[in-house]
Amino acid sequence: MSAAQLQTQQKLRVLTADDDLAIRSVIERHFTARGFQVTTAEDGLVALNALKHEEFDLAVLDINMPGLDGLSLCRHIREKADMPVILLTANGEETDRIVGLELGADDYMCKPFSVRELEARIKSVMRRC
């Protein structure tokens, strides 16, 4: 059975790390309603702990978080796994986007954002993986 066939039979497991409760809640509600399995983390250290105990198909990370920032967490993920990473952040400058992508992020979205666009980007990244 192909990976694509398996994925359609299983819920896509997404880890989202953001220090903004409202953003975590919007992402969790939207994607859970669409059949995703969503784990949320309020900072990079909580997300890192989740990564040690659970398997995920994709991570959506804020860059500016207390404790462990999203760029460091992305770097850690790249050292350990080939899991896709989408950075979701208020840092929209070209330099910030380039740094995020060079560190291994598969995509980069600026806040404010649309959850429908985030969903489309997740699906796009997962098709390529």
N, C-alpha and C positions, 0 to 999 in steps of 0.2 A: 504494500500500500504506500502511495507517495506521501510526502510530507504535507502537501496541500490537502489531500483527502483526510489525513489524520487531523489536520487543523480544523477542518469543517465539522468533524465529529466531536472535537473537544472545545471547551471554552478557551479563548485567548486569555492568557494570564498576563496582566499588566501591573507593573509597579509604578506608582506615581509619587514623587517626592516634591513637596512644596510647603513652605512655611506659612502659606496663606490658607486658612481653613476654608474660606469661601471657594477658592479655586479647587482644592481637594474635593470638596463636596460636589461641586458642579461636575467635575470629571467622573467621580465615582457614580453619581446618579445617572448621568448620561450613558456611560459605558456598561454599567450593570444592567440597565434597561434594554441594552442591545445584546445581551448575552455574554459580555466579557466578565472575567473574574478579576476584580480590581482590589489591589492592596494599596493602602495609602500610608505615607510616612510624613511626619511633620518636619523632618530635617534629614540631612545626609547620614547621620549616625544611625537613626532608626531604620532608614532604607538599607544601609549596609548590613545591619543585623537581620533584616528580612531576607536579604540576598543569601545570607549564610544558612538560613533555615528553610527557604522555599525556592522553587524553580519558577522562573518567569520567562515569558516569550519576548517581552519588550519592556523598556523603562522610559518613562516620561519624567524628566528631571528639571527642576528649577535650578538656575545657576546660583543665585544669591540666597543661601540658606545658612542658618547658624550651625555651628559645629563643623560638619564636613560639607563643603560647597558642592554644587552639582558638577563642576568641572573635575574636581578631585574624584568624585564618585564615578563619573564617566571613565576617567583614567583607570580606576580600580576595576570597573567592569571589563574594560578592554584587556586588562592583564589576565583576567580569570575566565572570560567567556566571550562568545561571539554573538551575544544578545544585542539586538538593535537598540539604539538609544536616540530619543528625541529630546532636545533641549528646549525648554519652554521658559522664556525669561523676559524681563523688562529691558535687558541690555540689547538694544537693537542696532548698535553701531557696527559698521562693516568689520572693524577689527575684532570685536567680540564674536561675531558670527564666524569669522575665519578661524579664530582660536578654538572655538567649540568644535568646528568641523575637523580641524587638524588634530584635535585630541581624540577623535574617533566617533563623534556623534554622527548619526546617519541623517539627521535632519535638525532644523533649528527654527523655532517659531517664536515670534515676539508677542508679548502681552501689550495691550489686551488682545485676546484671541477668540476665535469661534470654535466651539467644541465640534461642530460639524466639519470644519476644516481639519482640526486635529484628528478626527476619526478618519477622514480621507487620507491624511498623511500616514497614519498608523497602518491602514490597509495597504497603501502604496509601499511602505517600507517592508511589510510582511510579505508582499508578493515577490519582492526582490530577494528575500532571504531564503 
